[in-house]
Amino acid sequence: MSDELQAGIDRGIGGAPSEDPVSEDSATRAELLFLLRLVFADGDLSPEATRQIGRIASSTLAIQQDAIDEIVREIGGPINPMQAARAFRSLDIEHRKYLARRLSRIAAADAELSRRKDHFTGRVLEILDLSPEDLTGPQAA
């Protein structure tokens, strides 16, 4: 992840995310945003995907609106999906499970994403090299 993206998120963080009882640090929020970006598109982001990422960043991840445009610009360009997936897969298994569970909860609670929750969650699991069973268990709540 680039230093510019991290700096933008550091500047844009409001309070703790309302959806999660544990306050996430800016690095975790950056990972969630970048993973969300990968779920929406391997290539350039469509205007609709850009809008959705901005909406989720503001409403669910508590990133201030004035920082969102900068953040979306940073993550919106072309990426190498294989390289990005490899970076996520190198994370500790428990951290990958946390990211998957968090995004699954975001999708379930979001009016627009909930209609495609199964597809969305499947894509998250694929990127993180996890199975559906990884979303269940003692820490899945």
PyMOL commands that set and color helices and strands:
alter all, ss='L'
color gray80, all
select helices_A, chain A and resi 3-12+26-40+47-59+65-76+81-89+93-109+114-128+132-135
alter helices_A, ss='H'
color red, helices_A
deselect
rebuild
show_as cartoon
